[in-house]
């Protein structure tokens, strides 16, 4: 069951409440049709705060690997104690340099402290971007780690 602890920091409370109630209604409808298993129900929120559902899949979508990374590093109940940010939009130096720089600046995943950044995929040869995963105990800590990563990779653009 979704609750306010799961609400992404960028989603206003009323939009989150509408999304969760309608997503649960859709999931119950799928269940009434006989579906059993995981589902991915997607929506977008416009600037007025309206929730527009645009997709429901009877399978996990393209972010399954992010869940797997979090589950591997934190454990099966990772959503009880951590937040995750995953993005594929940071321009970065070639992967040969980035992991070392992330470690040297104290941004890499640290199991002792239970937070850090993992480079999830490398597309620097084609687009110049990497996909990264930030795992942290709260949204503030996650945003801070991501801001530090953005600053770090910006050093390579000069």
C-alpha positions as CSV (number, residue, x, y, z in Angstrom):
1,X,0.0,0.0,0.0
2,X,1.3,3.5,-0.9
3,X,1.5,6.1,1.8
4,X,2.9,9.6,2.3
5,X,6.4,8.2,3.1
6,X,6.6,7.0,-0.5
7,X,5.6,10.3,-2.0
8,X,8.3,11.7,-4.3
9,X,9.5,15.0,-3.0
10,X,8.5,16.8,-6.2
11,X,4.8,15.7,-6.2
12,X,2.4,17.9,-4.3
13,X,0.4,16.2,-1.6
14,X,-3.1,16.5,-3.2
15,X,-1.8,15.2,-6.6
16,X,-0.1,12.3,-4.7
17,X,-3.3,11.5,-2.9
18,X,-5.3,11.5,-6.2
19,X,-2.7,9.4,-8.0
20,X,-2.5,6.8,-5.2
21,X,-6.3,6.5,-4.9
22,X,-6.8,6.1,-8.6
23,X,-3.8,3.8,-9.1
24,X,-5.2,1.5,-6.4
25,X,-8.6,1.6,-8.1
26,X,-7.0,0.6,-11.4
27,X,-5.0,-2.2,-9.7
28,X,-8.2,-3.5,-8.0
29,X,-9.9,-3.5,-11.4
30,X,-7.1,-5.4,-12.9
31,X,-7.3,-7.9,-10.0
32,X,-11.1,-8.2,-10.6
33,X,-10.3,-9.3,-14.1
34,X,-8.1,-12.1,-12.8
35,X,-4.7,-10.5,-13.1
36,X,-2.2,-11.4,-10.4
37,X,1.3,-9.9,-10.2
38,X,3.2,-6.7,-10.4
39,X,1.8,-3.7,-12.4
40,X,3.3,-0.4,-13.4
41,X,0.7,2.5,-13.5
42,X,2.1,5.7,-14.9
43,X,0.7,9.3,-14.8
44,X,1.9,12.8,-15.4
45,X,1.0,15.9,-13.4
46,X,0.4,19.2,-15.2
47,X,1.3,22.6,-13.8
48,X,-2.2,23.0,-12.4
49,X,-1.7,19.8,-10.4
50,X,-4.1,17.6,-12.5
51,X,-3.1,14.0,-12.6
52,X,-3.3,12.4,-16.1
53,X,-2.9,8.6,-16.3
54,X,-1.2,7.6,-19.5
55,X,-0.2,4.0,-19.1
56,X,-0.8,0.8,-17.2
57,X,1.4,-2.2,-17.8
58,X,0.9,-5.7,-16.4
59,X,4.7,-6.0,-16.0
60,X,7.5,-3.9,-14.5
61,X,8.7,-1.3,-16.8
62,X,12.1,0.0,-17.8
63,X,13.2,0.8,-14.3
64,X,13.4,-2.8,-13.0
65,X,17.1,-2.5,-12.9
66,X,16.9,0.4,-10.5
67,X,14.8,-1.7,-8.1
68,X,17.3,-4.5,-8.4
69,X,20.3,-2.2,-7.6
70,X,18.5,-0.9,-4.5
71,X,17.4,-4.4,-3.4
72,X,21.0,-5.7,-3.8
73,X,22.6,-2.9,-1.9
74,X,20.1,-2.2,0.8
75,X,17.8,-5.2,1.0
76,X,14.3,-6.3,0.0
77,X,12.6,-3.7,2.1
78,X,14.8,-0.8,0.8
79,X,11.8,1.5,0.4
80,X,11.2,1.5,4.2
81,X,14.5,3.2,4.8
82,X,15.8,4.8,1.6
83,X,14.9,7.0,-1.3
84,X,16.2,6.5,-4.8
85,X,16.9,9.0,-7.6
86,X,17.7,7.5,-11.0
87,X,18.5,9.7,-14.0
88,X,20.0,9.3,-17.4
89,X,20.7,12.9,-18.2
90,X,24.1,13.9,-16.7
91,X,26.8,14.6,-19.2
92,X,29.9,12.9,-17.9
93,X,33.5,12.1,-18.8
94,X,34.3,8.7,-20.2
95,X,33.5,5.9,-17.8
96,X,37.2,5.2,-17.5
97,X,37.5,8.3,-15.3
98,X,34.2,8.7,-13.6
99,X,34.1,5.8,-11.0
100,X,37.5,6.8,-9.6
101,X,36.4,10.4,-9.3
102,X,33.1,9.5,-7.6
103,X,35.0,7.3,-5.1
104,X,37.7,10.0,-4.5
105,X,35.0,12.6,-3.7
106,X,33.2,10.3,-1.3
107,X,30.1,10.0,-3.5
108,X,30.2,6.3,-4.3
109,X,27.9,3.8,-2.6
110,X,29.1,3.2,1.0
111,X,27.4,0.2,2.6
112,X,28.7,1.3,6.1
113,X,26.8,4.6,5.9
114,X,24.0,3.3,3.6
115,X,24.1,6.0,1.0
116,X,25.9,6.9,-2.2
117,X,25.9,6.9,-6.0
118,X,26.1,4.0,-8.4
119,X,26.8,4.4,-12.1
120,X,24.0,2.3,-13.7
121,X,24.9,2.6,-17.3
122,X,27.3,4.3,-19.6
123,X,26.3,6.0,-22.9
124,X,29.1,8.5,-23.0
125,X,30.4,7.2,-26.3
126,X,27.1,7.9,-28.0
127,X,25.3,10.7,-26.1
128,X,27.9,11.8,-23.6
129,X,25.6,10.8,-20.7
130,X,25.6,8.3,-17.9
131,X,22.7,6.8,-15.9
132,X,23.2,7.1,-12.2
133,X,21.4,5.9,-9.1
134,X,21.4,7.8,-5.9
135,X,20.4,5.9,-2.7
136,X,20.0,7.9,0.5
137,X,18.1,7.9,3.7
138,X,16.0,10.9,2.7
139,X,15.3,13.3,-0.1
140,X,17.6,16.1,1.1
141,X,20.5,13.7,1.4
142,X,19.8,12.3,-2.1
143,X,19.5,15.7,-3.7
144,X,22.8,16.8,-2.0
145,X,24.6,13.7,-3.4
146,X,23.2,14.3,-6.8
147,X,24.2,18.0,-6.7
148,X,27.7,17.0,-5.7
149,X,27.8,14.6,-8.7
150,X,26.6,17.3,-11.1
151,X,29.3,19.6,-9.8
152,X,31.9,16.9,-10.1
153,X,31.2,16.0,-13.7
154,X,31.0,19.7,-14.6
155,X,34.7,20.0,-13.8
156,X,35.4,17.7,-16.8
157,X,33.5,20.1,-19.2
158,X,36.1,22.9,-18.7
